[in-house]
């Protein structure tokens, strides 16, 4: 099992130390030292004030912030949580991802989602109702430009003729692509285009807000992973080549005094038996010192 964290800007307003260069660097260095395998950032370039005041959070640009973290680390994999792919032209995403992968020595994973905030789409000039089609077309374009030269692409939303984009990523044949979301469509896309599936715990109310499927128990997660495996079989793909990420709720949070490492490890074991390969760990975002303390504690009590 591998463990990852998302930089803990969980709120609005954010903690100023965590949004600073030294803060980002300190969290990345601490995560690597503690034995974490992945580190990333969320993607909200234009959230509304209403969403922020209703429990949303501020965000750094994920590609810029991951580049900053890459320069301070040597082994930590850079995994956004997640890039909203329809927000951006796929050739721009491909260039940013290839650059980050090359400069980090092959440590980039492109984790992407369809997105759900209508007003953020509107602010960016993107048709919300077309987000699914945009998502799949962008995936195809990124894969082609990462692996080929003189690429011509004719789609409904993106057209290119004779494109060659070098330098190439360091990873071969290309950086891993993880598909976010709880729906059957996300699993279908993971099997067709990706190297991983990253669902998230979602009770019905949250699932409705995030415009995804509810996923509120290990039973439901197991059924979804079984569906993923059936889709792999139908596509003649080896299911073991797909990573699956999830969150472990057993044992509490490493930020809490009553955190129970043994219970947490038992929960990790249950997730592993279902087929989860990466656990997304929640760390506190109410101050840099608390964040670093929780990371160190988790490294000693769980990863170690």
N, C-alpha and C positions, 0 to 999 in steps of 0.2 A: 504494500500500500504506500502511496505517495501523498504528501500533504501540501496544500497551497493556501495562501491567504490573499485576500483583496485588500489593498491599501485602505485603512479604516476611516475613510471620510463618509461616515454613516448618516450624517445629519446636516441640517441647515439651521443656524450657521455652523461652519466647520471649525475645528481646532486649528488655529493659525500655525502652530508648530508643525503639524502634520502636513500642511500644504506648502511648507517651505522646502527649498532644496536640501538643506541639512536634514530636515525631518524625513523626507522621502529616502535619502541615502541611508540614514540611520536605520529605518525600518527594513530596507532591503538587505543591508549588511547583517542585521540581527536575525532576519529570517534565514539567510543562508547559513549563518553560524549555528543556528538551532537545528538545522537539518531539514528545513522545508525545501521542497523541490520546485515550487511554483509561486509566483508573485505577480499581481496584476492590478488593474485599475478599471473602474466603471466608465461608461461612455454616455455623458449627457451634455452635449454642446449648447443646448438652448432650452433648458427646462423652464416651465412657467412658475411664477411666484406662487400660484395656487397649489401646484403639486408640491413645491418645496415646503409650504406651510402645512401640508396635509401628511407629512411624514417622508417626503422625498429628501434628497441629499445633493449637495454640491459635488462637483467632480473636476479633476484635472483632465487635460487631453491625454488619452491613454497612450498614444504613440510617443509623444514627447516625454511623458513621465516614465514610460518603460525604457526609453533610451537613456534617460538619466540614471535609472536603477541599474541598467546593464553596465554602465561605466564604473559602478561601484562594486560589482560582483563578478564572479567567475563561473559559477555552476548553476545559479538560480535560473529556472526557466521562466520566461516572460509570457504570461497568459492573461490577456484582458478578460474582464468579467462583466459584460462581453461587449465587443464592438458591434454597434447596430449597423449592419452592413448596408441597408437601403439608404442611410444618410449620406453615403459617399459614392463617388464614381469609383468603380472597381479597379480601374487602372491606377488611380491615386492610392487606393488601399494596397494594391500589389506592390507599388513602388515603396511605400512606407514599410510594409512587412518585409520585403526583400532587403531593404537597407538595415532594418533592425536585426534581422536574422544574420546578415553578413557581418555587421559590426560587433554582434554579441557572440560570434563563433558558433552559430547554429542553435541558439537557445530560444527561438521564438515559436510560439504556438498561436495561430490565428483562431481564437474562439469568437464566434459570431452569433448574433441573434437577429430576429426579424424586427423587434421593437414594438412598442405598444402605446406610446404617448402621442396622441393625435396632434396636439398643439406644437409639440417639438418637430414633428414632421412638417407641419404648416410653416413654422418659422424657417425651416431649411429648404422650403420649396419642393418638398417631395410628396407625391400623391400617396396618402395613407392607404387607400384601398388597393394600391398596386404593390404594396410592400412585399407580398409573397413572391410575385413574379419578378420584382426587382432583385430580391434575395437570390433566387436560383440563377438568374441570368448573370448576376455579379459573381457568384461562385464559379460558374463555367468560365467566365472571362479571366478571373484571377488564376485559375488552374492552367489555362492555356498560356497566359503571358509569363507565368513562372517557369514553364517547362518547354516553351517553344520560341522560335525566332520567326520573323516575317509573318506574324500572326494576323489573320483577318477574322473579324468577328461581326456577325450580322444578327442582331437581336431586336426585340421590340423597343428596348430602352437604351441600348448601347450599341454603337457601331464603330468598328475600327478597321483600318486597312493597312496591312504591311507593317505591323508594330513589332519592334524588337526592343525589349527593355532589359538592359544590362546596367550594373552588375546583377547577376543572378543571386538568389539566396544561397547561403552556405549549405543548408540542409538539402539532401537529395532523397527523392526526386523534387521535393518542395517541403516547406515547413508544414507540420501537422495542422489540420483544420478540424476544429471541434464545433459542433452545431448545438446551440443552446435552445432550450424550450422543452415543454413537457408533452407536446402533442404528438400524435401519430405522424403528422407531416414532418416534424423535427427528426423523428427516428428514420423516416424514409430518406430525408436529405442526408442524415449522418451516414447511412449505408451507401447512398449513391455517390456522395461527394467527399465525405469526411473521414477522419481518423479517430473521432471521439464524439460522444454524446454527453451534454452537460445539462441535465434537468435540475430542478431545485424544489425544495419542500414548498408546497402551496396548498393550504386549506382552501375550501371553495370561495370564500370572499376575496382572498388574495389572488386566486386564479382568475376570478372574474375581472379584477382590476388590471391584472397583467395580460389579459386576453390569451390565456393558455389553459391547459387542462389541470384540474386539481390533482395533487399528488401529496397525500397527507398520511401515508402509512408505509411501512416496509412491505406490506402485502401488495399495495398498489405499485410500489417501486419494482418489486420482483416481477409482477405481471408485465410491467412496461419493458423490463429488461428481457423477459421471455419473448415479447413481441419483437424487440430489436434483434434477437438471435434468429427468430423465424425469418425476418426480413433479410438477414445476412445469408441464411441458407438459400432463400429464393434467388438471391443475387449471386450465389456461389462465392460468397466472401467468408473468410474465417472470422467468426465472432471475436476471437482472441486478439485480433488486430485492431479492435476498436476500444479505446479507453471509455470509461464511464465515470463521471464525477458526481458526488452528492455530498450532503452535509450530515454529520453525525450529531444527534441531539442527546445521546446518552451521556451521563456524567456531568452535564452542565458546561459552563464556559470556563476556559482557563483564566479568565480575568477574575473569577469569583473565588472567595476564600473557601467555599465548600465544594470546589471542583473535585471530582472523584476520578482519578486517572484510571483506576481498575475498571470502573463502569464504562468509561470512555473507550478503553481498549476492547472491552467486550462488544461494545457497539460497532467498533471498527471491524471486528471479526465477523459480525453478522452482515455488515455491508459487503465485506470481501466474499463471503459465501454466496451472496446474490449476484456478484459480478462487478461490483464497484472497484475501480482501480486508483482513484484519486479522491481524497476527502478535502472539501473546502472548509477551512477552519475560521470561525468568527473571532476576531480580536477587538478589543475596545477602541473607540475612537474619541474618547473624552480627554485625551492628553498624551503627549509623546512618551512620557515616563511610564504611564500605565500600559501603553501599547507594547513597549519594549519589555516590560516585566512579564506580560502575558506570553509573549513570544518565547522568552527564555524559559519560563515555567513549562510551557507546552513541550519545548524541545527536551527538557530534562525528564519530565514525567511521562511523556507519551512517545515521542520519536526516539528518544534514547533508550 
